[in-house]
Amino acid sequence: MKTSAFNAAALLALLASNYAFASATLRCESGLISVDDRAGEVQSKCGEPLSRNVVANKVVYGYYGERSEVLVEEWAYGPRNGMYYFLRFEGNRLVNIDSKRGG
């Protein structure tokens, strides 16, 4: 009985890790982009976004406690095969890739 519970937990962990990986990358016309890429790299691989919006400023703290603000932007691409892709940048770095079916 313990083995089947362990196997179910292992399967759930594997599925969760595959989902996390899938949402951390996106195939564009000129290559693959992934979380932590710079905005310039993303634009050179994916082209000009459908829309580009400044969402907010975010306060971040450095290793030694220094405080700074970074710009938070959301870029939208699509539709591609019925999907829209939303890319969130914080301080010029890609931090999240989300997708949504257009309707």
BELVEN-V91709 format. One record per residue. RES is the residue in one small letter. OMEGA is omega in degrees with one decimal (999 if undefined). Layout:
res->RES omega->OMEGA
res->RES omega->OMEGA
//
This chain:
res->m omega->179.8
res->k omega->-178.8
res->t omega->-179.4
res->s omega->176.5
res->a omega->177.4
res->f omega->179.0
res->n omega->178.9
res->a omega->178.7
res->a omega->178.9
res->a omega->179.1
res->l omega->177.9
res->l omega->178.1
res->a omega->178.7
res->l omega->178.4
res->l omega->179.3
res->a omega->179.8
res->s omega->176.6
res->n omega->178.5
res->y omega->-179.5
res->a omega->179.0
res->f omega->-178.3
res->a omega->-178.3
res->s omega->-178.9
res->a omega->179.5
res->t omega->177.4
res->l omega->177.0
res->r omega->176.8
res->c omega->-178.0
res->e omega->-173.6
res->s omega->176.9
res->g omega->-177.5
res->l omega->174.0
res->i omega->179.6
res->s omega->179.1
res->v omega->-179.2
res->d omega->173.0
res->d omega->176.6
res->r omega->-178.2
res->a omega->179.0
res->g omega->176.6
res->e omega->-179.9
res->v omega->-178.6
res->q omega->179.5
res->s omega->-180.0
res->k omega->-173.3
res->c omega->-177.8
res->g omega->-179.6
res->e omega->179.6
res->p omega->175.5
res->l omega->174.4
res->s omega->-177.4
res->r omega->-174.8
res->n omega->171.5
res->v omega->-176.5
res->v omega->-175.9
res->a omega->166.0
res->n omega->-178.7
res->k omega->176.7
res->v omega->177.0
res->v omega->179.8
res->y omega->179.8
res->g omega->-178.2
res->y omega->-178.5
res->y omega->177.3
res->g omega->178.3
res->e omega->-175.3
res->r omega->173.7
res->s omega->177.4
res->e omega->176.3
res->v omega->178.9
res->l omega->175.9
res->v omega->-179.0
res->e omega->172.4
res->e omega->177.4
res->w omega->177.8
res->a omega->175.1
res->y omega->174.8
res->g omega->-5.0
res->p omega->174.6
res->r omega->-175.0
res->n omega->177.8
res->g omega->-177.2
res->m omega->170.4
res->y omega->-178.8
res->y omega->-178.1
res->f omega->-177.3
res->l omega->180.0
res->r omega->178.9
res->f omega->172.1
res->e omega->-179.9
res->g omega->176.5
res->n omega->178.4
res->r omega->177.7
res->l omega->-177.8
res->v omega->-178.7
res->n omega->174.1
res->i omega->-179.6
res->d omega->178.4
res->s omega->-179.6
res->k omega->178.9
res->r omega->179.7
res->g omega->-176.8
res->g omega->999
//
